[in-house]
Amino acid sequence: MRCYNNRALTFRVVKRYDRSLEDYDRSITINPCLIDGLWGRAQTAFEMKLYSQALSDCEKALSIQSDFAPAQSLIKRLNKLIF
């Protein structure tokens, strides 16, 4: 899982967003409760302007860890963009 998350982050940094999402998807398939995968995928989706997906991933991350501040912050930003 960690290898997929690390590679996904690398792809996101070099703006290969589709490949980044693929690796985050693999990581989340292996462990759907791993907050790192959900958070990384949310960030990638946000950068791709896939705001609904980013919001959904943030909400899933918060269902695992309700005090996860990065997801709370991104939700606030998304709410300003979406609504």
N, C-alpha and C positions, 0 to 999 in steps of 0.2 A: 504494500500500500504506500509506504513512504516513498519508494522509488517512483511510483506514478505521480504522487503529489509533487515531488521535486522536479521531475521532468515537466509536469504541467506548468509549474511556476516558471521554469526556464522558457518554455514556449510562450507563456504570457508576456514575459519581459521582452522577448524579441518579436512580439506582436503576431505570433502564429496562433491566433486565438482558436481556430478550429481544432488544431492538434492539442492545445491546452485543454479544451473542453472534453476531448476524447479521453485524455489521461485522467482528468478528474472524474469522469463517468466511470472509468474502470476502477478507480480507487473506491468510489462510493458503492459500486456494485459489490466489491469485496467486503467493505465494512460501511454500511449505511449510517452508522452512528459516529463515524469519525468526523469530528467538527472541522478539521483542517481541510478535508476534501470539499465539504459543503461551502466553507468560507472561500476557498480558492476558486471554486466554480462560480460563486456569487460575484466575486471580484472580476473574473473574466467575462461573465455575462454582462456586468455593468459596463465594462470597457467596450463591449460589442453593442451597447445600447439595447440589450435584451433585458429590459427592466423588469418585466414580469417574472422571468426566470430568476433574476438576481433577488427579487423580493421573496420568491418562493424558497430559494436556498437559504436566505437569511432567516426566514421563519422556521425552517427545518432545523437550522443550527440553534436557534433560540429554544426550540422544543427539547433539544438535548442539554443545553446549558443556558438557562434563562437569563443569566447575567453577562452574557458574552457581548461586551461593549462594542467591538467592531461591527457586529451585525446590527446592533441597535442603532449605531451611528449611520450605517449605510441605509437602513430603512427610513430614517429621517430624511436623508438626501433623496431617496427614491420617491417618497411621498410628495416632496416638493416638485419633482419632475413629472410624476404621473398625475397627481391630483391638483 
